[in-house]
Amino acid sequence: MNNIKVLSILYMLLSMISTQFSASIAKQMIMQLDALTVTIFRIFFAAIISFILFKSWRIIPKLKLIDKSDLILYTVALCVMNTLFYFSLGKLPMGIAVGLEFTGPLLLALLSIKQRIDYLWVGFAIVGILLMVPWSEALQLNFSFLGAICALGAGFCWALYIYYGQRVATANLGIHALSLALCFSSAILLPIGFIWHPEPLLTPSYWLQGLLIAIFAAAFPYTLDILALKNLTKLSYGTLSSLSPVLAALAGLIFLHEYLSLLQWIALFFIMVASIGVTLRKESVD
């Protein structure tokens, strides 16, 4: 396995750790406000950070020279994915919301299979996710089917985010595609937010929380995703993404003393096998 692939996998791991850390902050903030407002904070502050950090104003004159269809579709996928996931997070236990959202990357991994052995690794990942998610909570009377639909919709958009993210990552825009997508998403969501629920958007006491979510849930992980997608296939990215609930479970065990059931330990084993298998496999071009 070459150093570039190792570095790309490291980018993915850091991205997932950052995302899981931010999810707990976002969950608490959604309970105080609403999902759309928290999504806007996440996207808006991330847009400012990435635009300044990457000096993306330098790419604007070149926009007229490139095919903008992939950038538009990448923007829509990113915008809708964030909105639907935060709506699901406000209505479902985090484990179920994350598990349902992972149907997107795993479906994309299945569709990207070109070698028979890869069915084994994706199969391990699917079994691991099914065992990891606390489905017993879905039997409660207050289970939100709307939240489940939002999580599945976020998963579908995540698959599109991976697909078009890989395309824009290898195009002339490079890392600037992310900051432009975040800026365009902000332009879409901000007017809706000011019509829907303007008070919290204008309340400075919420801005610090919004900034933290933007850094750890969007600006930092999405930048790492773009870097990883330059050198990983859709199959590798989709299967390795299944490590995210594992990282969330381990973080809960270490920091919150949330102990895992026997089935969840078995799930960890299945997901780890899938991730190791897809990492060590001989890559084919997607």
NULUM-169324 format. One record per residue: x, y, z of N, C-alpha, C, O in turn; residue in one letter. Coordinates in steps of 0.2 Angstrom, whole numbers, padded with zeros to 4 digits, always signed. Layout:
N
XYZXYZXYZXYZA/...
***
This chain:
286
+0004-0006+0000+0000+0000+0000+0004+0006+0000+0009+0007+0004M/+0003+0011-0005+0008+0016-0005+0006+0022+0000+0001+0022+0003N/+0011+0026+0000+0010+0032+0006+0005+0036+0004+0001+0039+0009N/+0003+0038-0002-0002+0042-0004-0009+0039-0001-0013+0043+0001I/-0010+0033-0002-0016+0029+0000-0017+0029+0008-0022+0031+0010K/-0011+0028+0011-0011+0028+0018-0013+0035+0021-0017+0036+0025V/-0010+0040+0018-0012+0047+0020-0019+0049+0018-0022+0052+0022L/-0022+0046+0013-0029+0047+0011-0033+0044+0017-0039+0047+0019S/-0032+0038+0019-0035+0034+0024-0035+0038+0030-0040+0039+0034I/-0029+0041+0032-0028+0045+0038-0033+0051+0038-0036+0053+0043L/-0033+0054+0032-0038+0060+0031-0045+0058+0033-0048+0062+0036Y/-0047+0052+0030-0054+0050+0031-0055+0049+0039-0060+0051+0042M/-0050+0046+0042-0051+0044+0049-0052+0051+0053-0056+0051+0058L/-0047+0056+0052-0048+0062+0055-0054+0065+0054-0057+0069+0058L/-0057+0065+0048-0063+0068+0046-0069+0065+0050-0073+0068+0052S/-0069+0058+0051-0074+0055+0054-0074+0056+0062-0079+0057+0065M/-0068+0057+0065-0067+0058+0072-0070+0065+0073-0074+0066+0078I/-0068+0070+0069-0071+0077+0069-0078+0077+0069-0082+0081+0073S/-0081+0074+0064-0088+0074+0063-0092+0071+0069-0097+0074+0071T/-0090+0065+0072-0093+0062+0077-0092+0067+0084-0097+0067+0088Q/-0087+0070+0084-0086+0075+0090-0091+0081+0089-0094+0083+0094F/-0092+0083+0083-0097+0089+0082-0104+0087+0083-0108+0091+0085S/-0106+0080+0082-0113+0078+0082-0116+0079+0089-0122+0081+0089A/-0112+0078+0094-0115+0079+0101-0116+0086+0102-0121+0088+0105S/-0112+0091+0100-0113+0098+0101-0120+0100+0097-0124+0103+0099I/-0120+0097+0090-0126+0099+0086-0132+0096+0089-0137+0100+0089A/-0132+0090+0092-0138+0087+0095-0141+0092+0100-0147+0093+0101K/-0137+0094+0105-0139+0098+0110-0141+0105+0107-0146+0108+0110Q/-0138+0108+0102-0140+0114+0100-0147+0113+0096-0151+0118+0096M/-0148+0108+0093-0155+0107+0089-0160+0106+0094-0166+0109+0093I/-0159+0104+0100-0164+0103+0105-0166+0110+0108-0172+0112+0110M/-0161+0115+0108-0162+0122+0110-0166+0126+0104-0170+0130+0106Q/-0164+0125+0098-0166+0129+0093-0170+0125+0088-0176+0122+0090L/-0168+0124+0082-0171+0119+0077-0166+0117+0072-0160+0120+0072D/-0167+0112+0068-0162+0108+0064-0160+0113+0058-0154+0113+0057A/-0165+0117+0055-0163+0121+0050-0158+0127+0052-0153+0128+0049L/-0159+0130+0058-0155+0135+0060-0148+0132+0062-0143+0136+0060T/-0147+0126+0065-0141+0123+0066-0137+0122+0060-0131+0123+0059V/-0141+0119+0055-0138+0118+0048-0135+0124+0045-0130+0124+0042T/-0139+0130+0046-0137+0136+0043-0130+0139+0046-0126+0141+0043I/-0130+0138+0053-0124+0140+0056-0118+0136+0054-0113+0138+0053F/-0119+0129+0053-0114+0125+0051-0111+0127+0044-0105+0127+0043R/-0116+0128+0039-0114+0129+0032-0111+0136+0032-0106+0137+0028I/-0114+0141+0035-0112+0148+0034-0105+0149+0037-0101+0152+0033F/-0104+0147+0043-0097+0149+0046-0092+0145+0042-0086+0147+0042F/-0094+0138+0040-0089+0134+0037-0087+0138+0030-0082+0137+0028A/-0092+0141+0027-0091+0144+0020-0086+0150+0021-0081+0151+0017A/-0087+0154+0027-0082+0159+0028-0075+0157+0029-0070+0159+0026I/-0075+0152+0033-0068+0149+0035-0064+0146+0029-0059+0148+0028I/-0068+0142+0025-0065+0139+0020-0063+0144+0014-0058+0143+0011S/-0067+0149+0013-0066+0154+0008-0060+0158+0009-0056+0159+0005F/-0059+0160+0015-0053+0164+0017-0047+0159+0018-0042+0161+0015I/-0048+0153+0020-0042+0149+0021-0039+0147+0015-0033+0147+0014L/-0043+0145+0010-0041+0143+0003-0040+0149-0002-0038+0148-0007F/-0042+0155+0000-0041+0161-0004-0045+0159-0011-0042+0160-0016K/-0051+0157-0010-0055+0155-0016-0057+0160-0020-0060+0159-0026S/-0056+0167-0018-0058+0172-0023-0054+0172-0029-0056+0174-0035W/-0048+0168-0029-0043+0168-0034-0046+0163-0040-0044+0164-0046R/-0051+0159-0038-0053+0154-0043-0059+0157-0047-0061+0154-0052I/-0063+0162-0044-0069+0165-0047-0068+0166-0055-0072+0165-0059I/-0063+0170-0057-0062+0171-0064-0062+0165-0068-0063+0166-0074P/-0060+0159-0066-0059+0153-0069-0065+0149-0070-0066+0145-0074K/-0071+0152-0066-0077+0148-0066-0080+0148-0073-0083+0143-0075L/-0079+0153-0077-0082+0153-0084-0079+0148-0089-0082+0147-0094K/-0073+0146-0087-0070+0141-0091-0071+0134-0090-0068+0130-0094L/-0074+0132-0085-0075+0125-0083-0083+0123-0083-0087+0127-0084I/-0083+0117-0084-0090+0114-0084-0093+0114-0076-0090+0111-0072D/-0098+0118-0076-0101+0119-0069-0106+0114-0067-0108+0115-0061K/-0108+0110-0071-0113+0105-0069-0111+0101-0063-0115+0100-0058S/-0105+0098-0063-0103+0094-0057-0103+0098-0050-0105+0096-0045D/-0100+0104-0051-0100+0109-0045-0107+0110-0042-0108+0110-0036L/-0112+0111-0047-0119+0113-0045-0122+0106-0041-0125+0107-0036I/-0121+0101-0044-0124+0095-0041-0120+0093-0035-0123+0090-0030L/-0114+0094-0034-0110+0093-0028-0113+0098-0023-0113+0096-0017Y/-0114+0104-0024-0117+0109-0020-0124+0107-0017-0125+0107-0011T/-0128+0105-0022-0135+0103-0020-0134+0097-0015-0138+0096-0010V/-0130+0092-0017-0129+0086-0013-0127+0088-0006-0130+0085-0001A/-0122+0092-0005-0119+0094+0001-0125+0098+0005-0126+0097+0011L/-0128+0103+0002-0133+0107+0006-0139+0102+0008-0141+0103+0014C/-0142+0098+0004-0148+0094+0006-0146+0089+0011-0149+0087+0016V/-0140+0086+0010-0137+0081+0015-0137+0083+0022-0139+0080+0027M/-0134+0089+0023-0133+0092+0029-0140+0094+0032-0141+0092+0038N/-0145+0097+0028-0151+0099+0031-0155+0092+0033-0158+0092+0039T/-0155+0087+0029-0159+0081+0031-0156+0078+0037-0160+0075+0041L/-0150+0077+0037-0147+0074+0043-0148+0077+0049-0150+0074+0054F/-0148+0084+0049-0149+0087+0056-0156+0087+0058-0158+0087+0063Y/-0161+0087+0052-0168+0086+0054-0169+0079+0057-0173+0078+0062F/-0165+0074+0054-0166+0067+0057-0163+0066+0064-0165+0063+0069S/-0157+0070+0065-0154+0070+0072-0159+0073+0077-0158+0071+0083L/-0163+0078+0075-0167+0081+0080-0173+0076+0082-0177+0078+0087G/-0174+0071+0078-0180+0067+0079-0179+0060+0081-0183+0056+0083K/-0172+0058+0080-0170+0051+0081-0165+0050+0086-0161+0055+0087L/-0164+0044+0089-0158+0043+0093-0152+0043+0088-0152+0041+0082P/-0146+0046+0090-0140+0047+0086-0138+0041+0082-0136+0041+0077M/-0138+0035+0086-0136+0029+0083-0140+0027+0077-0137+0024+0072G/-0147+0028+0078-0151+0026+0072-0150+0030+0066-0150+0028+0061I/-0150+0037+0068-0149+0042+0063-0143+0041+0059-0143+0041+0052A/-0137+0040+0062-0131+0038+0059-0131+0032+0055-0129+0032+0049V/-0134+0027+0058-0134+0020+0054-0138+0021+0048-0136+0018+0043G/-0144+0024+0048-0148+0025+0042-0145+0029+0037-0145+0027+0031L/-0141+0034+0039-0138+0038+0034-0132+0034+0030-0130+0036+0025E/-0129+0029+0034-0124+0025+0031-0126+0021+0025-0122+0018+0022F/-0133+0020+0024-0135+0016+0018-0133+0019+0012-0132+0016+0007T/-0132+0026+0012-0129+0029+0005-0122+0027+0003-0122+0025-0002G/-0117+0028+0008-0111+0026+0006-0110+0019+0004-0106+0017+0000P/-0114+0015+0008-0113+0008+0007-0116+0005+0000-0114+0001-0003L/-0122+0009-0001-0125+0007-0008-0120+0009-0013-0120+0006-0018L/-0117+0015-0013-0112+0017-0018-0107+0012-0018-0104+0011-0024L/-0104+0010-0013-0099+0005-0013-0101-0002-0016-0097-0004-0020A/-0107-0004-0015-0110-0010-0019-0110-0009-0026-0108-0013-0030L/-0113-0003-0028-0113-0001-0035-0106+0000-0039-0106-0001-0045L/-0101+0001-0035-0094+0002-0037-0090-0004-0038-0084-0004-0040S/-0093-0010-0035-0089-0016-0035-0087-0019-0042-0092-0019-0047I/-0081-0020-0043-0079-0023-0049-0075-0030-0048-0073-0033-0053K/-0073-0032-0042-0070-0038-0041-0074-0042-0036-0077-0039-0031Q/-0075-0048-0037-0079-0052-0033-0078-0052-0025-0082-0052-0021R/-0071-0052-0023-0069-0051-0016-0072-0045-0013-0073-0045-0007I/-0074-0040-0017-0076-0034-0014-0083-0035-0011-0085-0031-0006D/-0087-0040-0014-0094-0041-0011-0093-0043-0003-0097-0042+0001Y/-0088-0047-0002-0086-0049+0005-0085-0043+0010-0088-0043+0015L/-0081-0039+0008-0079-0033+0012-0085-0029+0013-0087-0026+0019W/-0089-0027+0008-0095-0023+0009-0100-0027+0013-0104-0024+0017V/-0101-0033+0012-0106-0037+0016-0104-0037+0023-0108-0036+0027G/-0098-0037+0025-0095-0037+0032-0098-0030+0034-0100-0029+0040F/-0097-0025+0031-0098-0018+0033-0106-0017+0034-0108-0014+0039A/-0110-0020+0029-0117-0020+0030-0119-0023+0036-0124-0021+0040I/-0117-0029+0038-0119-0033+0044-0117-0030+0050-0120-0029+0055V/-0111-0027+0050-0108-0023+0055-0113-0017+0057-0114-0016+0063G/-0115-0013+0052-0119-0007+0053-0126-0010+0056-0128-0007+0061I/-0129-0015+0053-0135-0018+0056-0135-0020+0063-0139-0019+0067L/-0129-0023+0065-0128-0025+0072-0126-0019+0077-0128-0019+0083L/-0123-0014+0074-0121-0008+0078-0127-0004+0080-0127-0001+0086M/-0131-0003+0076-0137+0002+0077-0142-0001+0082-0144-0007+0082V/-0144+0003+0087-0148+0001+0092-0155+0001+0090-0159+0005+0092P/-0157-0004+0086-0164-0005+0083-0169-0006+0088-0175-0004+0086W/-0168-0008+0094-0173-0009+0099-0176-0002+0100-0182-0002+0102S/-0173+0003+0100-0175+0010+0101-0181+0012+0096-0185+0016+0097E/-0180+0008+0090-0185+0010+0085-0192+0007+0086-0197+0009+0083A/-0192+0002+0091-0198-0001+0093-0202+0003+0098-0208+0002+0099L/-0199+0009+0100-0203+0013+0105-0209+0017+0101-0208+0018+0095Q/-0214+0018+0105-0220+0021+0102-0218+0028+0099-0222+0030+0094L/-0213+0032+0102-0212+0039+0099-0207+0039+0094-0204+0044+0092N/-0206+0033+0090-0201+0033+0085-0203+0037+0079-0209+0037+0077F/-0199+0041+0076-0201+0046+0071-0199+0043+0064-0194+0042+0062S/-0205+0041+0060-0203+0038+0054-0201+0044+0049-0198+0043+0044F/-0204+0050+0051-0201+0056+0047-0194+0057+0047-0190+0058+0043L/-0191+0056+0054-0184+0056+0055-0180+0051+0051-0175+0052+0049G/-0183+0045+0051-0180+0039+0047-0180+0041+0040-0175+0040+0037A/-0185+0044+0037-0185+0046+0030-0180+0051+0029-0176+0051+0024I/-0179+0056+0033-0174+0061+0032-0167+0058+0033-0163+0060+0029C/-0166+0053+0037-0159+0050+0038-0158+0046+0031-0152+0046+0029A/-0163+0043+0029-0161+0039+0022-0160+0044+0017-0156+0042+0012L/-0164+0049+0016-0163+0054+0011-0156+0057+0012-0153+0059+0007G/-0154+0059+0018-0147+0061+0019-0142+0056+0017-0137+0058+0014A/-0143+0050+0018-0139+0044+0015-0138+0044+0008-0133+0044+0005G/-0144+0045+0004-0144+0046-0003-0140+0052-0005-0136+0051-0010F/-0141+0057-0002-0137+0063-0004-0129+0062-0002-0125+0065-0006C/-0128+0059+0003-0121+0057+0004-0118+0053-0001-0112+0055-0003W/-0121+0049-0004-0119+0045-0010-0117+0050-0016-0112+0049-0019A/-0122+0054-0017-0121+0059-0022-0115+0064-0020-0111+0066-0025L/-0114+0066-0014-0109+0070-0012-0102+0066-0013-0097+0069-0015Y/-0102+0060-0012-0095+0056-0013-0094+0056-0021-0088+0057-0023I/-0099+0054-0024-0098+0053-0032-0096+0060-0035-0091+0060-0039Y/-0100+0065-0034-0098+0072-0037-0092+0075-0033-0088+0079-0036Y/-0091+0073-0027-0085+0076-0023-0079+0073-0027-0074+0077-0027G/-0079+0067-0029-0073+0064-0032-0072+0067-0039-0066+0068-0041Q/-0077+0069-0042-0077+0072-0049-0074+0079-0048-0069+0081-0052R/-0076+0083-0043-0074+0090-0043-0067+0090-0039-0063+0095-0041V/-0065+0085-0035-0059+0085-0032-0053+0083-0037-0047+0086-0036A/-0055+0080-0043-0050+0078-0048-0050+0083-0054-0046+0083-0059T/-0055+0088-0053-0055+0093-0059-0051+0099-0057-0047+0099-0052A/-0052+0104-0061-0047+0110-0061-0049+0114-0054-0044+0118-0052N/-0055+0113-0051-0056+0117-0046-0052+0115-0039-0051+0119-0035L/-0051+0109-0039-0048+0106-0033-0051+0108-0027-0057+0107-0026G/-0047+0110-0021-0050+0111-0015-0055+0117-0015-0059+0118-0010I/-0055+0121-0020-0059+0127-0020-0066+0125-0021-0071+0129-0020H/-0067+0119-0024-0074+0117-0025-0078+0116-0019-0084+0118-0018A/-0075+0115-0013-0078+0114-0007-0080+0121-0004-0086+0122-0002L/-0076+0126-0004-0078+0133-0002-0083+0136-0006-0088+0139-0004S/-0083+0135-0013-0088+0137-0017-0095+0134-0016-0100+0137-0016L/-0095+0127-0015-0101+0124-0013-0104+0126-0007-0110+0127-0006A/-0100+0127-0002-0102+0130+0005-0105+0137+0004-0110+0138+0007L/-0102+0141+0000-0104+0148-0001-0111+0148-0005-0116+0151-0003C/-0112+0144-0010-0118+0143-0013-0123+0140-0009-0129+0142-0009F/-0122+0135-0005-0126+0132+0000-0129+0138+0005-0135+0138+0007S/-0124+0142+0007-0126+0147+0012-0131+0152+0009-0136+0154+0012S/-0130+0154+0002-0134+0158-0002-0141+0155-0002-0146+0159-0003A/-0142+0149-0003-0148+0145-0003-0152+0145+0004-0158+0147+0004I/-0148+0143+0009-0151+0142+0016-0153+0148+0020-0158+0149+0023L/-0148+0154+0019-0149+0160+0023-0156+0163+0022-0159+0164+0027L/-0158+0164+0016-0165+0168+0015-0170+0163+0018-0175+0166+0021P/-0170+0157+0018-0175+0152+0020-0175+0153+0028-0180+0153+0031I/-0169+0153+0031-0168+0154+0038-0171+0160+0041-0174+0160+0046G/-0170+0166+0038-0172+0172+0040-0180+0172+0039-0183+0176+0043F/-0183+0169+0035-0190+0169+0034-0193+0164+0040-0198+0165+0043I/-0190+0158+0040-0192+0153+0045-0191+0154+0052-0196+0154+0056W/-0185+0156+0054-0184+0157+0061-0178+0162+0062-0172+0160+0064H/-0179+0169+0061-0173+0173+0061-0170+0175+0068-0164+0177+0068P/-0174+0174+0073-0171+0176+0080-0164+0173+0082-0160+0177+0083E/-0164+0167+0082-0157+0164+0084-0151+0166+0079-0146+0166+0081P/-0153+0167+0073-0148+0168+0068-0145+0175+0070-0139+0177+0068L/-0149+0179+0073-0146+0186+0075-0144+0187+0082-0143+0192+0085L/-0144+0181+0086-0142+0181+0093-0135+0179+0093-0133+0173+0092T/-0130+0184+0095-0123+0182+0096-0121+0177+0101-0116+0173+0100P/-0125+0175+0106-0124+0170+0110-0124+0163+0107-0121+0158+0110S/-0127+0162+0102-0127+0156+0098-0121+0155+0093-0120+0150+0091Y/-0118+0161+0092-0113+0161+0086-0107+0156+0088-0104+0153+0083W/-0105+0156+0094-0099+0152+0096-0100+0145+0095-0096+0141+0092L/-0106+0143+0097-0108+0136+0096-0108+0134+0089-0106+0129+0086Q/-0111+0139+0085-0112+0138+0078-0105+0137+0074-0104+0134+0070G/-0100+0142+0077-0094+0142+0074-0090+0135+0075-0087+0132+0071L/-0091+0132+0082-0088+0126+0083-0090+0120+0079-0087+0116+0077L/-0097+0120+0078-0100+0115+0074-0097+0116+0067-0096+0111+0063I/-0097+0122+0064-0094+0123+0057-0087+0121+0056-0086+0118+0051A/-0083+0122+0061-0076+0120+0061-0076+0112+0061-0072+0109+0057I/-0079+0109+0066-0078+0102+0067-0083+0097+0063-0081+0091+0062F/-0088+0100+0060-0093+0096+0057-0093+0098+0049-0096+0094+0045A/-0090+0103+0047-0090+0105+0040-0083+0107+0037-0080+0103+0033A/-0080+0112+0040-0074+0115+0037-0068+0110+0037-0065+0109+0032A/-0067+0107+0043-0062+0103+0044-0063+0096+0040-0059+0094+0036F/-0068+0092+0042-0069+0086+0039-0070+0086+0031-0068+0082+0028P/-0074+0091+0029-0075+0091+0021-0069+0093+0018-0068+0090+0012Y/-0064+0097+0021-0058+0098+0017-0054+0091+0017-0051+0090+0012T/-0054+0088+0022-0051+0081+0023-0054+0076+0018-0050+0072+0014L/-0061+0077+0017-0064+0072+0012-0062+0074+0005-0060+0069+0001D/-0061+0080+0003-0059+0082-0003-0052+0079-0005-0051+0077-0010I/-0048+0080+0000-0041+0077-0001-0041+0070-0001-0037+0067-0005L/-0045+0066+0003-0045+0059+0002-0048+0057-0004-0046+0052-0007A/-0053+0060-0007-0057+0058-0013-0052+0058-0019-0054+0055-0024L/-0047+0062-0019-0042+0063-0024-0039+0056-0026-0037+0054-0031K/-0038+0052-0020-0034+0046-0021-0037+0039-0019-0034+0034-0019N/-0044+0040-0017-0048+0034-0015-0053+0033-0020-0056+0038-0022L/-0055+0026-0021-0061+0025-0026-0067+0026-0022-0067+0026-0016T/-0073+0026-0025-0079+0026-0022-0080+0020-0017-0083+0021-0012K/-0078+0014-0020-0079+0008-0016-0075+0009-0009-0078+0007-0004L/-0069+0011-0010-0065+0012-0003-0067+0017+0001-0068+0016+0007S/-0069+0023-0001-0072+0028+0003-0079+0026+0006-0080+0026+0012Y/-0083+0023+0002-0089+0020+0005-0089+0015+0010-0092+0015+0015G/-0084+0010+0009-0084+0005+0014-0080+0008+0020-0082+0006+0026T/-0075+0012+0019-0071+0014+0025-0075+0019+0029-0074+0020+0035L/-0080+0022+0026-0085+0027+0030-0089+0023+0035-0091+0026+0040S/-0089+0016+0035-0093+0012+0040-0089+0012+0047-0092+0010+0052S/-0083+0015+0047-0079+0015+0053-0082+0021+0057-0081+0021+0063L/-0086+0026+0055-0088+0031+0058-0092+0029+0064-0091+0032+0070S/-0097+0025+0064-0101+0023+0070-0097+0019+0075-0098+0019+0081P/-0092+0016+0072-0087+0012+0077-0083+0018+0081-0083+0017+0087V/-0081+0023+0078-0077+0028+0081-0082+0032+0086-0080+0033+0092L/-0088+0032+0084-0093+0035+0089-0094+0031+0095-0095+0033+0101A/-0095+0024+0094-0096+0020+0099-0090+0020+0104-0091+0019+0110A/-0084+0020+0101-0078+0019+0105-0077+0026+0109-0075+0026+0115L/-0079+0032+0106-0078+0038+0110-0083+0038+0116-0082+0040+0121A/-0089+0035+0115-0094+0035+0120-0092+0030+0126-0093+0032+0131G/-0088+0025+0124-0086+0020+0129-0080+0024+0133-0080+0023+0139L/-0076+0027+0130-0070+0030+0133-0072+0036+0137-0070+0037+0143I/-0076+0041+0134-0077+0047+0137-0084+0048+0141-0084+0051+0146F/-0089+0044+0139-0095+0044+0142-0097+0038+0146-0102+0037+0149L/-0093+0033+0146-0094+0026+0149-0100+0023+0147-0104+0020+0151H/-0102+0024+0140-0107+0020+0137-0105+0013+0135-0102+0013+0129E/-0107+0008+0138-0104+0002+0137-0108-0002+0131-0114-0001+0130Y/-0104-0006+0127-0107-0009+0121-0110-0016+0123-0107-0019+0128L/-0115-0018+0119-0118-0024+0120-0113-0029+0116-0109-0028+0113S/-0114-0036+0118-0111-0041+0114-0112-0040+0106-0107-0041+0103L/-0118-0039+0104-0119-0038+0097-0115-0033+0094-0113-0033+0089L/-0114-0027+0098-0111-0021+0096-0103-0023+0095-0100-0020+0091Q/-0101-0027+0100-0094-0029+0099-0092-0033+0093-0087-0033+0090W/-0097-0037+0092-0097-0042+0086-0097-0037+0079-0094-0038+0074I/-0101-0032+0080-0102-0027+0074-0095-0023+0073-0093-0022+0067A/-0092-0022+0079-0085-0019+0078-0081-0023+0074-0077-0021+0070L/-0081-0030+0076-0077-0034+0072-0078-0035+0065-0073-0034+0061F/-0084-0035+0063-0086-0035+0056-0084-0029+0052-0081-0030+0047F/-0085-0023+0055-0083-0017+0052-0076-0016+0051-0073-0014+0046I/-0072-0018+0056-0065-0018+0056-0062-0023+0050-0058-0021+0047M/-0065-0029+0050-0063-0033+0045-0064-0030+0038-0060-0031+0033V/-0070-0027+0037-0072-0024+0031-0067-0019+0029-0065-0018+0023A/-0065-0014+0034-0061-0009+0033-0054-0011+0031-0051-0008+0027S/-0052-0016+0035-0045-0019+0033-0045-0022+0026-0040-0021+0023I/-0050-0026+0025-0050-0029+0018-0050-0024+0012-0046-0025+0008G/-0054-0019+0013-0055-0014+0007-0049-0010+0007-0047-0007+0002V/-0045-0009+0013-0039-0005+0013-0033-0009+0009-0029-0006+0006T/-0033-0015+0011-0027-0019+0008-0028-0022+0001-0023-0024-0002L/-0034-0022-0001-0036-0024-0008-0032-0021-0013-0029-0015-0012R/-0031-0024-0019-0028-0021-0025-0033-0016-0028-0039-0019-0030K/-0032-0010-0029-0037-0005-0031-0038-0006-0039-0033-0008-0042E/-0044-0005-0041-0046-0005-0048-0049+0002-0049-0051+0005-0044S/-0048+0005-0055-0051+0012-0056-0058+0012-0056-0061+0007-0060V/-0062+0016-0053-0069+0017-0053-0071+0020-0059-0077+0021-0060D/
***
